[in-house]
Amino acid sequence: MNRHRTAGLVLAGTLVLGATGWAATEAFTARTGPVHALCLPDLSHDEYVPAAMSHLAYAAVESSVGYEPDTDGGPGGIQRVRLRVLHPLKGEVPTTLTLGQGVGRDPQGRYTSHDPLYPVLLPGRTYVVGYAQDPAYGDGYTRYAKQEPDSAVARWTAYVSRGAVAPAGEGCAEGA
């Protein structure tokens, strides 16, 4: 009999906690609108990229300097590359960088990316790269990359000067 009462109390407590959580979420949503877990800047337009990055540079990839597989056993991991900075664009950028970049791997072992705004950084090519400083990866972690010719530096310098901020996306609050 005592066991049934304990089970009943546990069930009742669970229902009360669940209902309270649901009511709190409904009240918050009614005040603020739908809740979104993540609201990222629009990086599909070059002119908005500088405002979203703390560090931006035009650089040549010199070499791949390492690879660390995902710790969860997935097919990807972190590629590390060494870059020679040809033109710092934003932030204090050293003359050489070692950056980490999340990559997938195909059956032949080549690094892959399915995101056109985040191509795999390949030796011998030049890119505009945006990164966040993070000593776990060397100098930082790549947040944006676009292969560009040297003639693009003037355009990117103008974007940095303008500092255009992307409009908030659908469902994102201003400044989110």
Rosetta blueprint (number, residue, H / E / L):
1 M L
2 N H
3 R H
4 H H
5 R H
6 T H
7 A H
8 G H
9 L H
10 V H
11 L H
12 A H
13 G H
14 T H
15 L H
16 V H
17 L H
18 G H
19 A H
20 T H
21 G H
22 W H
23 A H
24 A H
25 T H
26 E H
27 A H
28 F H
29 T H
30 A H
31 R H
32 T H
33 G L
34 P L
35 V L
36 H L
37 A L
38 L L
39 C L
40 L L
41 P L
42 D L
43 L L
44 S L
45 H L
46 D H
47 E H
48 Y H
49 V H
50 P H
51 A H
52 A H
53 M L
54 S L
55 H E
56 L E
57 A E
58 Y E
59 A E
60 A E
61 V E
62 E E
63 S E
64 S E
65 V E
66 G E
67 Y E
68 E E
69 P E
70 D L
71 T L
72 D L
73 G L
74 G L
75 P L
76 G L
77 G E
78 I E
79 Q E
80 R E
81 V E
82 R E
83 L E
84 R E
85 V E
86 L E
87 H E
88 P E
89 L E
90 K E
91 G L
92 E L
93 V L
94 P L
95 T L
96 T E
97 L E
98 T E
99 L E
100 G E
101 Q E
102 G E
103 V E
104 G E
105 R E
106 D L
107 P L
108 Q L
109 G L
110 R L
111 Y E
112 T E
113 S L
114 H L
115 D L
116 P L
117 L L
118 Y L
119 P L
120 V L
121 L L
122 L L
123 P L
124 G L
125 R L
126 T E
127 Y E
128 V E
129 V E
130 G E
131 Y E
132 A E
133 Q E
134 D L
135 P H
136 A H
137 Y H
138 G L
139 D L
140 G E
141 Y E
142 T E
143 R E
144 Y E
145 A E
146 K E
147 Q E
148 E L
149 P L
150 D H
151 S H
152 A H
153 V H
154 A H
155 R H
156 W H
157 T H
158 A H
159 Y H
160 V H
161 S H
162 R H
163 G L
164 A L
165 V L
166 A L
167 P L
168 A L
169 G L
170 E L
171 G L
172 C L
173 A L
174 E L
175 G L
176 A L
